[in-house]
Amino acid sequence: MPGSMQLIDFMQDMGDGILDHLPEELRVGVLTVEEIVNLWMQRKSYFQALSLRRDIISYAKLYEAGDYSVDEVFDDFDLCFIPERFGCEEHVFLMGLLGLIDFHIEKKRRDLLLKYFGWMGYR
């Protein structure tokens, strides 16, 4: 799955947000999934957010088609997803985030339009 850098970046932030690198007893201050998505979106552009959405859909389609080679992408970046932590497989988990991601994409789109038309003098 070439060109999935936004998904990789997002999954790295997800692992950091849930403190996946620490033993269970040392995990304090774990962020919620919504907080992780909000923080990720705050530092990304509209086009990066769209790319994340595309990456998730592409990943889920390949996974559902039985092409598990897409997991090699995560292995190359030392990302591991623990289904027990979220109660589902990664493609189901990621597809479940699309509503929240779409909300942020729409917000970024509106902000972009306001910035553009505001620059032109329209209100």
C-alpha positions in Angstrom: 0.0 0.0 0.0 2.3 2.7 -1.3 1.7 6.3 -0.3 0.0 5.6 3.1 2.2 8.0 5.1 -0.8 9.8 6.7 -2.1 6.5 8.0 1.3 5.5 9.3 1.6 8.9 11.0 -1.9 8.6 12.5 -1.2 5.1 13.8 2.1 6.3 15.4 0.1 9.1 17.1 -2.5 6.5 18.2 0.1 4.3 19.7 1.7 7.3 21.5 -1.7 8.6 22.7 -2.7 5.3 24.3 0.8 4.9 25.6 1.2 1.5 23.8 4.9 1.5 24.4 4.5 1.3 28.2 3.6 -1.7 30.3 -0.1 -1.7 31.5 0.7 -0.6 35.0 2.6 2.5 33.9 0.0 3.9 31.6 -1.4 7.1 33.2 -2.8 9.9 31.2 -4.0 7.8 28.3 -5.8 9.9 25.7 -9.2 8.9 24.3 -9.5 8.0 20.6 -11.4 11.2 20.1 -8.7 13.3 21.7 -6.0 11.6 19.6 -8.0 12.3 16.4 -8.6 15.9 17.5 -4.9 16.5 18.2 -3.8 14.8 15.0 -6.2 16.9 12.9 -5.1 20.2 14.6 -1.6 19.8 13.3 -2.5 18.6 9.8 -3.8 20.3 6.7 -7.0 19.8 4.9 -5.2 17.8 2.2 -3.4 15.6 4.8 -6.8 14.9 6.4 -8.2 13.8 3.0 -5.2 11.6 2.5 -5.7 9.9 5.8 -9.3 9.2 4.9 -8.2 7.7 1.5 -5.5 5.7 3.2 -8.0 4.2 5.7 -10.5 3.3 3.0 -7.8 1.7 0.8 -6.4 -0.2 3.8 -9.8 -1.5 4.8 -10.7 -2.6 1.2 -7.4 -4.5 0.8 -7.8 -6.1 4.3 -11.4 -7.2 3.6 -10.3 -8.6 0.3 -7.9 -10.9 2.1 -4.8 -9.0 1.1 -2.9 -9.0 4.4 0.2 -7.7 2.9 -1.0 -4.3 3.9 0.0 -5.2 7.4 3.6 -5.2 6.2 3.4 -1.4 6.1 2.7 -1.4 9.8 5.5 -3.9 10.4 8.0 -1.8 8.5 7.3 1.1 10.9 7.1 -1.1 14.0 3.5 -0.3 14.5 1.4 -3.0 16.1 -2.3 -2.9 16.7 -3.7 -4.8 19.6 -7.3 -5.9 18.7 -8.0 -6.6 22.4 -7.4 -3.0 23.3 -10.2 -1.7 21.0 -12.3 -4.9 20.8 -12.0 -5.2 17.0 -9.6 -5.7 14.1 -7.7 -2.7 12.8 -9.7 -2.2 9.6 -13.0 -2.2 11.6 -11.5 0.2 14.1 -10.2 2.6 11.4 -13.5 2.5 9.4 -15.3 3.4 12.7 -13.2 6.6 12.9 -14.4 7.8 9.5 -17.3 9.8 10.9 -15.1 11.7 13.2 -12.5 12.2 10.5 -15.2 13.4 8.1 -16.3 15.9 10.7 -12.8 17.4 10.9 -12.4 17.4 7.1 -15.6 19.3 6.8 -14.5 21.8 9.4 -11.1 22.2 7.7 -12.9 22.7 4.4 -15.1 25.5 5.8 -12.1 27.2 7.4 -10.2 27.0 4.1 -13.1 28.5 2.2 -13.5 31.3 4.8 -9.9 32.1 4.7 -9.9 32.2 0.9 -13.1 34.2 0.5 -12.1 36.4 3.5 -8.9 37.2 1.7 -10.9 38.3 -1.3 -13.1 40.5 0.8 -16.2 38.4 0.9 -18.0 37.8 4.2 
